[in-house]
Amino acid sequence: METSELFHPERTQDHRDLELFRKRTPDHGAPEPCRTILNTLFKWKRLILTCLVAVVVPVCIVTLLKDAQYQATTKILLKASRPQIALSPGGLERNVNWPITPAVLKTEMQILESPDLVQKAGEASGYPLLNDGTQESTAQNGRTLASLLGRLDVNPVPDSNVMEVSFRDQDPVRATRFLNTLAGRYLEKHVAVHRGNGDAANFFTQQAALYNTRFEKAKEALAQYQGKDKIIDLNQEITLNLTTLSKFEGTLKEIQAGIEGAEKEIGILEQQVKQQPDQISTQNTVMVNPEVAFISSKLIELERQRNELLQRYTPQSRFVVEKENEIAALRKQLEGTQQHVAGDTIISRNKLRETLSEQLFLKKAALDSIKAKRSALLPEMAPYQARLSLLKSRSLDLERLQQELSSARDAYLLSTKKAEEVRMSTAMDEEKMINVVILQEAVAPVFPLPKGLLMALAMAAVSGLILGVGTAFALEFLNTTIKHEDDVERFLKVPVLATVREF
C-alpha cells in the first residue's frame, strides 16, 4: 500500500483513479504567471502603497522647500569673416573668411566652459573663490568651481552660428553679473587663443632685412653679367634681333624667288632664240607655169579639130573617138601639173629673233643684279645672327639671375607686408575688432525657474512603485510556506479534499 493511502484511508476508488491519471499526464495544475503576479500584488498592496508614499512625500517636501533659481541668458555670435589688414593694391583692409564648422563651435564652447575662465568670472562676480593656500580653502574652491560649472550651460542655437550661454543662481543680479563678466573674459581669451606669436612682427622684420640683402646681391650680380656682353634687356634684344633677321630672311627669299624666276625665263628665251633663223624672206613673186600654157594651147587645138571632125563624121566615128581620147589625156595631164611657179624672192634679217635676243640680254642683266643683291645681303645678316646666338647662349644664365632677383624682391616685399599686417592685426585685436560679437547681453531675470514639481512627483511615483513592487516580489520569493491547494498537490503529491477559508 502507498504512503498516501496510509494517510488518507478514506479515499475512494475514484480518488485512486484521479491520482493515477495525474501521474500519467503532465502537471497542469501550476498557477499561471499572471495569476501569480496579481495575487502577489494584491497580497502586498499595503507594502507597495507604503513604499510609494514614503518616496513621494519627502520628494514633494524637498522640491517645495528648495530655494528659487533664476536663470540669466546671453547669446554670442561667431561671424564667418573678420576685418583683416592686407596691404594689397585694392586697399588696406579686406575680409578674411573664417568658416564656422561644428568643430569650430565646439572649440568655442570649450573655451567658454574652461575652468580658468569660469574661475576668473566667479572671482570678479563675488563668489568665494579666493585661495589662501590651505587645504581647506583649496577644497572649498574646488567645490565652488564645480558648482559654477554645473550651473553653466553652453548650447549652440540650431541652424545658426550663435551660442546660447545660460547660468542659474539664487540671486538674479549676481547671475547676470557673472554671465556678462564671463562673456567679456571670453572675448579676451578668444583674442589670446587665436592671436599669433607676439614676436611675429619682429620675425617678419628680420626676414625682410635678410631678403633685402639677397635682393641687392642678386641685383649687383645681374648688372655685372649684363655689362660684360652689353646686354640691357635680354628678351627685348632677342625680339629685336629676331624681327630684323626675319625681315632679312624675307628679303632673301624674295631675291631667291626672283633669281629662280629669271633663270626660268632666260631658259625659255634661249630656246625661242634657237628656234628662230637669222634671215627670213620678206617678198615672193608668182608666175603661170609654161607647161600649163603649152598644154592648154594644145588642148584648144585638139578641141577645134574634134569639132571639125564632128561636122564630117558622127560621134561614133573612129576619128572622133581618137580625138576625144587625146583631149581626155591632155586634161588629165593638165590637172596634175602645178598651175603657178615661184618667181623672184627678197631676203631680210629676222626681227623676232632680234627682239628675243634683246629680252634675253635684259633678263641676264637683271639676274646678275639680283645675285649681286643677295651677295650683299648675306654679310649684313651675319652680325645679327652672331648676336642672336650669343644672346641665346646667355639666356639661361640671365634667366637664372633674373629669377633670383625677382624671388628676392618678392620675398622682401612679402615679408615687409606681413610685418605690417601683423602689427595692424595686433592693434585690431587690442581694439576687439574680432569675429566674435555679444549678440545679446544678459539681463537680470524677473521670474524664477519652475521648481519642476510635476516632474519630481512623476519620478518619485515611478521610483516608489519600483521599490514597492520589487520588495513585494522579493518577500514572496523568500516565503517558502504553502499558499495554495495546488502547492499541496505539487509538493505532497496528495489531493486536496477541502479548504477552510480565513475569517
C-alpha positions in Angstrom: 0.0 0.0 0.0 1.3 3.5 -0.9 2.1 6.1 1.7 -0.7 8.4 0.5 -3.2 5.7 1.2 -1.9 5.3 4.8 -2.5 9.0 5.5 -5.8 9.0 3.7 -7.6 5.6 4.2 -10.9 7.2 3.4 -10.1 7.8 -0.3 -12.4 6.0 -2.6 -11.7 4.2 -5.8 -12.5 7.4 -7.8 -9.7 9.2 -5.9 -7.3 6.5 -6.8 -8.3 6.7 -10.4 -7.7 10.6 -10.4 -4.3 10.1 -8.8 -3.3 7.6 -11.4 -4.5 10.0 -14.2 -2.4 12.8 -12.8 0.7 10.6 -12.7 0.3 9.6 -16.3 -0.4 13.1 -17.6 1.8 16.3 -17.3 1.2 18.6 -14.4 -1.3 21.3 -15.5 -2.2 22.4 -12.0 0.5 25.0 -11.6 -0.8 28.7 -11.3 -0.5 30.9 -14.4 2.1 33.7 -14.3 -0.5 36.5 -14.5 -2.4 35.0 -11.7 0.7 34.7 -9.6 1.7 38.3 -10.2 -1.8 39.6 -9.4 -2.0 37.5 -6.3 1.4 38.9 -5.2 0.4 42.5 -5.9 -2.9 42.1 -4.1 -1.4 40.4 -1.2 1.3 43.0 -0.6 -0.7 46.1 -1.7 -0.2 47.8 1.7 3.5 47.4 1.4 3.5 48.8 -2.1 1.4 51.8 -1.1 3.6 52.4 1.9 6.8 52.5 -0.3 5.1 54.8 -2.8 4.1 57.3 -0.1 7.5 57.0 1.7 9.2 58.1 -1.6 6.7 60.7 -3.0 6.1 62.7 0.2 9.7 63.5 1.0 10.4 64.4 -2.6 7.5 66.8 -2.7 8.6 68.4 0.5 12.2 68.8 -0.6 11.0 70.2 -4.0 8.7 72.7 -2.4 11.2 73.8 0.2 14.0 74.2 -2.4 15.2 77.8 -3.0 14.1 79.5 -6.2 16.6 79.6 -9.0 16.9 82.4 -11.6 18.5 81.9 -15.0 20.3 84.6 -16.9 21.0 84.1 -20.6 23.3 85.7 -23.1 24.0 85.0 -26.8 27.3 85.2 -28.6 27.6 85.3 -32.5 30.5 83.8 -34.4 30.9 85.7 -37.6 32.1 83.9 -40.7 34.6 86.7 -41.5 36.6 89.4 -39.8 38.3 92.5 -40.9 41.9 91.7 -41.7 44.6 94.1 -42.7 46.1 93.2 -46.1 48.5 95.5 -47.9 47.1 94.8 -51.4 46.7 97.2 -54.3 42.9 97.3 -53.8 43.2 98.7 -50.3 44.5 98.3 -46.8 41.6 96.2 -45.4 39.9 93.1 -46.5 37.6 90.4 -45.0 39.1 87.1 -44.2 36.8 84.1 -44.4 36.6 82.1 -41.2 34.3 79.1 -41.9 32.1 78.2 -38.9 32.0 74.4 -38.7 30.6 72.2 -35.9 34.2 71.7 -34.8 34.8 75.5 -34.5 31.5 75.8 -32.5 32.6 73.0 -30.1 36.0 74.7 -29.7 34.5 78.0 -28.8 32.1 76.2 -26.4 35.1 74.5 -24.7 36.8 77.9 -24.3 33.6 79.3 -22.6 33.4 76.3 -20.3 37.1 76.3 -19.4 37.6 76.2 -15.6 40.2 79.0 -15.5 37.8 81.3 -17.4 34.8 80.4 -15.1 37.0 80.9 -12.0 38.1 84.4 -13.1 34.5 85.3 -13.9 33.4 83.9 -10.5 36.0 85.9 -8.6 35.0 89.1 -10.4 31.3 88.4 -9.6 31.7 87.9 -5.9 31.8 84.1 -5.5 34.1 82.8 -2.7 37.0 81.5 -4.8 39.9 83.2 -3.1 42.6 80.6 -2.2 44.8 81.4 0.8 47.0 78.3 0.2 45.4 76.0 2.8 44.0 72.6 2.0 40.5 73.6 3.3 40.4 76.7 1.0 41.5 74.6 -1.9 38.8 72.1 -1.4 36.2 74.9 -0.9 37.4 76.5 -4.2 37.0 73.2 -6.0 33.5 72.7 -4.7 32.5 76.2 -5.6 34.1 75.9 -9.1 32.3 72.6 -9.7 29.0 74.2 -8.6 29.6 77.1 -11.1 30.4 74.7 -13.9 27.3 72.6 -13.1 25.0 75.6 -13.3 26.6 76.9 -16.5 25.1 75.7 -19.8 26.5 76.4 -23.2 24.5 75.2 -26.2 24.6 76.1 -30.0 21.4 77.5 -31.4 20.2 75.2 -34.2 20.9 76.3 -37.8 22.9 79.3 -36.8 26.4 80.5 -35.7 25.1 81.6 -32.3 26.0 80.1 -28.9 23.4 80.5 -26.1 25.0 80.7 -22.6 22.8 80.4 -19.5 23.6 80.4 -15.8 21.4 79.6 -12.8 21.7 81.2 -9.4 19.5 82.1 -6.4 20.4 85.8 -6.9 19.3 87.1 -10.3 21.6 90.1 -10.2 24.7 88.0 -9.4 23.8 85.5 -12.1 23.6 88.4 -14.6 26.8 89.9 -13.4 28.6 86.5 -13.6 27.3 85.9 -17.2 28.3 89.3 -18.5 31.7 89.0 -16.9 32.2 85.6 -18.4 31.3 86.9 -21.9 33.9 89.7 -21.5 36.6 87.4 -20.3 35.7 85.0 -23.2 36.4 87.7 -25.7 39.8 88.4 -24.2 40.6 84.7 -24.2 39.4 84.3 -27.8 41.8 87.0 -28.9 44.6 85.4 -26.9 44.0 81.9 -28.3 43.6 83.0 -32.0 46.3 85.6 -32.0 49.7 84.5 -33.3 53.0 84.9 -31.5 53.7 88.4 -30.3 57.2 88.3 -31.9 55.7 87.7 -35.4 56.3 91.3 -36.4 59.9 91.2 -35.3 60.3 87.9 -37.2 59.0 89.3 -40.4 61.1 92.5 -40.0 64.2 90.4 -39.7 63.2 88.3 -42.7 62.6 91.5 -44.7 66.1 92.7 -43.9 67.6 89.3 -44.9 65.7 89.2 -48.2 66.7 92.9 -48.9 70.4 91.9 -48.6 69.8 89.0 -51.0 68.0 91.3 -53.4 70.9 93.8 -53.5 73.4 91.0 -54.1 71.3 89.5 -56.9 70.8 92.9 -58.5 74.6 93.6 -58.5 75.4 90.1 -60.0 72.8 90.7 -62.8 74.2 94.1 -63.6 77.8 92.7 -63.8 76.7 89.9 -66.1 74.8 92.2 -68.4 77.6 94.7 -68.6 80.1 92.0 -69.7 78.2 91.5 -73.0 76.4 94.8 -73.1 73.0 93.2 -72.5 70.4 95.6 -71.2 67.1 93.7 -71.8 67.7 90.1 -72.9 64.1 89.4 -74.1 63.7 92.7 -75.9 67.0 92.4 -77.6 66.3 88.9 -78.7 62.9 90.0 -80.1 64.6 92.9 -82.0 67.2 90.6 -83.5 64.6 88.1 -84.5 62.5 90.8 -86.1 65.5 92.1 -88.1 66.6 88.6 -89.1 63.0 87.8 -90.2 63.0 90.9 -92.4 66.4 89.9 -93.9 65.2 86.3 -94.5 62.0 87.6 -96.1 64.0 89.8 -98.5 66.4 86.9 -99.1 63.5 84.6 -100.0 62.2 87.2 -102.4 65.6 87.6 -104.0 65.9 83.8 -104.3 62.5 83.6 -105.9 63.4 86.4 -108.3 66.6 84.5 -109.3 64.7 81.3 -109.9 62.1 83.1 -112.0 64.7 84.9 -114.0 66.6 81.7 -114.7 63.4 80.0 -115.9 62.6 83.0 -118.2 66.2 83.0 -119.6 66.0 79.3 -120.4 62.7 79.8 -122.3 64.1 82.8 -124.2 67.2 80.9 -125.2 65.0 78.1 -126.6 62.9 80.6 -128.6 66.1 82.3 -130.0 67.5 79.0 -131.1 64.2 78.2 -133.0 64.3 81.5 -134.9 66.5 81.8 -138.1 68.8 84.8 -138.6 67.2 85.8 -142.0 63.8 85.4 -143.5 62.2 86.1 -146.9 60.1 89.2 -146.9 58.6 89.2 -150.6 58.0 86.4 -153.3 56.7 86.8 -157.0 54.4 84.1 -158.6 54.0 83.3 -162.4 52.0 80.9 -164.6 53.6 77.6 -165.3 54.8 77.5 -169.0 53.9 73.8 -169.3 50.4 74.6 -168.3 50.2 77.2 -171.0 51.6 74.7 -173.6 49.1 72.0 -172.6 46.2 74.5 -172.7 47.0 75.7 -176.2 47.4 72.1 -177.4 44.1 71.2 -175.8 42.4 74.1 -177.6 43.8 72.9 -180.9 42.6 69.3 -180.3 39.1 70.5 -179.5 39.0 72.6 -182.7 40.0 69.5 -184.7 37.3 67.4 -183.0 34.7 70.0 -183.8 35.7 69.8 -187.5 35.5 66.0 -187.5 32.1 66.1 -186.0 31.0 68.2 -188.9 32.0 65.5 -191.3 31.6 62.3 -189.1 29.4 61.0 -186.5 30.4 61.0 -182.8 30.9 57.2 -183.0 33.4 57.6 -185.8 36.9 56.3 -185.2 38.5 59.6 -185.9 36.2 61.5 -183.5 36.8 58.9 -180.7 40.6 59.2 -181.1 40.4 63.0 -180.8 38.3 62.7 -177.6 40.8 60.3 -176.1 43.6 62.7 -176.8 41.6 65.6 -175.3 40.9 63.5 -172.1 44.6 62.6 -171.8 45.7 66.2 -172.0 43.1 67.3 -169.5 44.3 64.7 -167.1 47.9 65.9 -167.6 46.8 69.5 -167.1 45.1 68.6 -163.7 48.4 67.0 -162.5 50.5 70.0 -163.4 51.2 72.9 -161.0 49.3 76.0 -162.2 51.8 78.6 -160.9 55.5 78.6 -160.1 57.7 80.9 -157.8 59.3 83.9 -159.2 61.8 86.3 -157.6 62.4 86.2 -153.6 63.6 89.2 -151.3 65.6 88.1 -148.1 65.9 90.3 -144.8 67.0 89.9 -141.1 64.6 88.2 -138.6 63.1 90.9 -136.4 61.6 88.4 -133.9 65.0 86.9 -133.3 66.4 90.3 -132.6 63.6 91.1 -130.1 64.0 87.8 -128.3 67.8 88.3 -128.2 67.3 91.8 -126.7 64.9 90.4 -124.0 67.3 87.6 -123.2 70.1 90.2 -122.7 68.0 92.3 -120.3 66.9 89.2 -118.3 70.6 88.1 -117.9 71.5 91.7 -116.7 68.6 91.6 -114.2 69.7 88.2 -113.0 73.2 89.5 -112.4 71.8 92.4 -110.4 69.6 90.2 -108.2 72.6 87.9 -107.5 74.6 90.9 -106.5 71.9 92.0 -104.0 71.9 88.5 -102.5 75.7 88.6 -102.1 75.5 92.0 -100.4 72.6 90.9 -98.1 74.4 87.9 -96.6 77.2 89.9 -94.9 74.6 92.2 -93.4 72.8 89.3 -91.8 75.9 87.8 -90.2 76.3 90.3 -87.3 72.6 89.8 -86.3 72.9 86.0 -86.4 76.1 86.1 -84.3 74.4 88.4 -81.7 71.3 86.3 -81.6 73.4 83.1 -81.0 75.3 85.0 -78.2 72.0 86.1 -76.5 70.6 82.6 -76.7 73.7 81.1 -75.1 73.5 83.7 -72.3 69.7 83.3 -71.8 69.9 80.5 -69.3 72.3 82.4 -67.0 70.5 85.6 -67.4 67.1 84.0 -66.6 68.6 82.4 -63.5 70.0 85.7 -62.3 66.7 87.5 -63.1 64.7 84.8 -61.3 66.9 85.1 -58.3 66.4 88.8 -58.4 62.7 88.5 -58.7 62.4 85.9 -56.0 64.5 88.0 -53.6 62.4 91.1 -54.4 59.1 89.3 -53.9 60.2 87.7 -50.6 61.4 91.1 -49.4 58.1 92.8 -50.3 56.1 89.9 -48.8 58.0 90.0 -45.5 57.5 93.8 -45.3 53.8 93.4 -45.9 53.4 90.6 -43.4 55.2 92.6 -40.7 52.9 95.5 -41.3 49.8 93.2 -41.4 50.8 91.5 -38.1 51.3 94.9 -36.5 47.9 96.2 -37.7 46.2 92.9 -36.8 47.6 93.1 -33.3 46.3 96.6 -33.0 42.9 95.5 -34.2 42.8 92.6 -31.7 43.6 95.0 -28.9 40.6 97.1 -30.0 38.4 94.0 -30.0 37.9 94.1 -33.8 37.4 90.3 -34.0 34.9 87.9 -35.4 33.0 87.3 -32.1 30.2 89.6 -31.1 28.0 89.5 -28.0 24.6 89.4 -29.7 22.6 89.7 -26.5 23.8 90.7 -23.1 22.5 89.0 -20.0 19.6 90.8 -18.3 18.5 90.1 -14.7 15.6 87.7 -14.8 12.3 88.7 -13.2 10.7 85.3 -12.7 12.4 82.3 -11.2 12.7 79.0 -12.9 9.9 76.4 -12.4 10.7 74.1 -9.5 9.7 71.1 -11.5 7.1 69.7 -9.0 5.3 67.6 -11.6 8.5 66.0 -12.9 9.6 65.3 -9.3 6.2 63.7 -8.5 6.3 61.6 -11.6 9.9 60.4 -10.9 9.1 59.8 -7.2 6.0 57.8 -8.1 7.8 55.6 -10.5 10.6 55.1 -8.0 8.2 54.3 -5.2 6.3 51.8 -7.3 9.5 50.1 -8.4 10.7 49.9 -4.8 7.3 48.6 -3.5 6.8 46.0 -6.3 10.4 44.8 -6.0 10.1 44.4 -2.3 6.8 42.5 -2.6 8.2 40.1 -5.1 11.4 39.6 -3.0 9.3 38.8 0.1 7.1 36.5 -2.0 10.1 34.7 -3.4 11.7 34.3 0.1 8.4 32.9 1.6 8.5 29.1 1.4 5.2 28.3 3.1 2.3 26.5 1.3 0.0 29.2 -0.1 -2.5 27.3 -2.4 -4.1 23.9 -2.7 -2.0 23.5 -5.9 1.1 23.7 -3.8 -0.2 20.8 -1.6 -0.7 18.6 -4.7 2.6 19.7 -6.2 4.8 19.2 -3.2 3.0 16.5 -1.1 1.6 14.6 -4.1 -1.9 14.2 -2.4 -5.2 15.6 -3.5 -7.0 18.3 -1.5 -10.3 17.2 -0.2 -11.5 20.5 1.4 -10.3 24.0 2.3 -11.2 26.3 5.2 -11.5 30.0 4.4 -9.9 32.6 6.6 -12.2 34.7 8.8 
